[in-house]
Amino acid sequence: MKDLDRFGTLVMEKLRDESISFVEGLLEQHWKAPKLKKLQRDVNKLEPKEREIVLRAARAAIDTGIHSFLFALQEAMENGQMAVLVNGKSIAEQTDGLHGELFTPTGWQARFSQYGEAPEVA
């Protein structure tokens, strides 16, 4: 696996997938943590269509946050303010834009996320 793909796998599995899974768990009242009980009860009061909207909004927010983070990280790496190394190699040298790695049928979402490409939010 390419170093850039290792980084993409980490972002998709540990940031995107775990975040979406967390929201799904809220909707299913899965979590046992006392601090989440009220939120889960409140979400459970919503109509099924409203719960679907909550999930779509959460996915859109998560994907937007990842895109913004990767864009800022790319700029910081290009300006020499940060470096991300995988197996001792800079990922900045392996892409022309980290944020662009997310999309398309061959992008990180499609290849490394259990949720696949981001759905239309309209």
PyMOL commands that set and color helices and strands:
alter all, ss='L'
color gray80, all
select helices_A, chain A and resi 3-27+34-44+48-78+91-94+98-102+108-112
alter helices_A, ss='H'
color red, helices_A
select strands_A, chain A and resi 85-86+89-90
alter strands_A, ss='S'
color yellow, strands_A
deselect
rebuild
show_as cartoon
